Amino acid sequence: MRTLASKLESTSYIKNKVFYFFLDFLQILEDAKKQSKIFELYDLMHQSESMAAALPEVVDRLEALQALHEQGMSFQVNFPNIKQPQDID
């Protein structure tokens, strides 16, 4: 009987060791995935630095185009009025 109890304890000990080893392995895997995402985000940030530097100029251009577009729309609305013959008294 004593040997059976000792074998069960040994088996239980091994199962616990394997279980905790597996948990450690999963934690390492999760940390590796997080680290991979961090590197991916860093690369993306590094690539977008040149675009970020040009962003104020792009915004200025878009604002200028908006004003030009609004003038064009105003002209389009008022053009039929200009094209109609005027009554001469």
Contacts in CASP RR format, 6 or more apart in sequence:
PFRMAT RR
TARGET T0000
AUTHOR 0000-0000-0000
METHOD contacts of the structure
MODEL  1
MRTLASKLESTSYIKNKVFYFFLDFLQILEDAKKQSKIFELYDLMHQSES
MAAALPEVVDRLEALQALHEQGMSFQVNFPNIKQPQDID
END
